[in-house]
Amino acid sequence: MASLVERRPVAFTLGFGAAMIALTVVVRLALEALVPSLTLHGIGLVLNWLFVAIVVGLVAWLGWWEKIRLTTPVNRRALVYLLPFGVMVLVPLAFGLAIPEVSLVEGTTLPSWAALVVIVVGVALGAALSEELLYRGVFLRALEPRGRVLAVVLPAVVFGLSHVSQIILGNSMAEWLPQMILIIPLGIGLGAVAFRLKSLWPLVLWHFAVDVTGLLAANPSPLMELAAIGLIGVVFVMGVGLLWQDRRLPTPPRVAQA
């Protein structure tokens, strides 16, 4: 019998995205009550890996390891589409890297080596796994029978809106609202390229790398932000072009609704 994910992919994508935001609120409130000494960074770290566990559990429940392209070889010819993404990883290097102060418990700052581990493993790796497996994995492939445009655009929108969790975890609206908006065209580029790559792992590796360099950027500046916006614009245009090329491709058969 087909799963709910296959029968109602649009409702599932929207509902799951909303549930993840609601879970952020619930977990923050619960942890603040149970472990009041935990900082917002500490709460975010717990949430990050809770999301990894939920998404990996979802993939295991569906048995979609192959369907979301975790076991298939990379289409090497399509790696050229990763060039603008690669430049995005390198941009922070031009402005210098530094390990920021990280505090997981009130009144305690981690030593530099521990802060680096938290950033690289706790934050960047967790986000890369959960977000790529969910947005360019489960959502993309569940929606694919409805057409590639919907399969790319809807997860990209949910991907952008899901970053409201950063505001829930204490970041300012003024800081994160522009990023949430920019994440949508970035997600469209990522989704369109995912169809070409055949394997999800290149995007997981890219997501990990861009988060590491972005979080370690020592001197973020308007110039760095403009460079990032320009690259996102290139990625968006490329994604739209790829979707235009794909408009006449046959789509997988839809699963009949019960």
C-alpha positions, 0 to 999 in steps of 0.5 A: 500500500502506498504511503501518505507521502506518495498519496498526498505529497503536497499536503505532506510537504506543507504539513511536515514543514509546519510540524518542524517549525512547531517542534522548534517552539516546543523543544525550546520551551521544554529545554528552557524549563528542564535545563534552564542553564542551556543557552540558545546555541545549546538548544539549537544544537540539540534541535539540529540533531533531533531533526537529523534523527527524525529525517533519517527515521523518515527515510528508513520508514519509507525505505527510500535510500535508493529513491532519494539517490543515496545509493546511486552513482553521481552523474559526473557530467553534471558536476559542472553545475556545481561550479557557482555553488563551489564559488559560494563556499570559497567567498568567505575565505577571501574575508578571512576565517576565525573561530567564534565564541560558542557557549552551550551553557550559561557562563561557560565559553568553549575552548577554540577546538571544542567550538570548532567541533561544535560548528563543523560537526554539531551545526554544519554536518547536522544541517547538511544531512537533515536538510538535503535528505528532506528537501532535495531528497524526500520532498523532491522525490515525493513531488516528482510525479506532480512535475519537476517544477512543483517538485523543486519550487514547493520544497524551496519555499518550505526550505526558506520558510523553515528558517523562521526557526532561527528567529524562534531561537533568538536571532533578530527578524531584521537579520534573518528575514532577508536570508529566508527570502534568499534561501528560496531561489537558492533552493530552486537552484539546488532542486533543479541541479539535484535532478541532474546529479542523480546522487544526493551526496554532492549536495550534502557535501556542498551544504556542509562546506558552505555552512562551515565557511559561512559560520567561520567567516571572520569579517562579514561585510556588505561586499561579501553579502553582495557576492553571495546575493550575486551567486544566488542569482546565478544559481536561480537563473541556472535552476530556472533554465534547467527546469525549462529544459525539463518541461517536456520530460515524462514524469513518474506515474502518480500513486493513486489516492486511497 
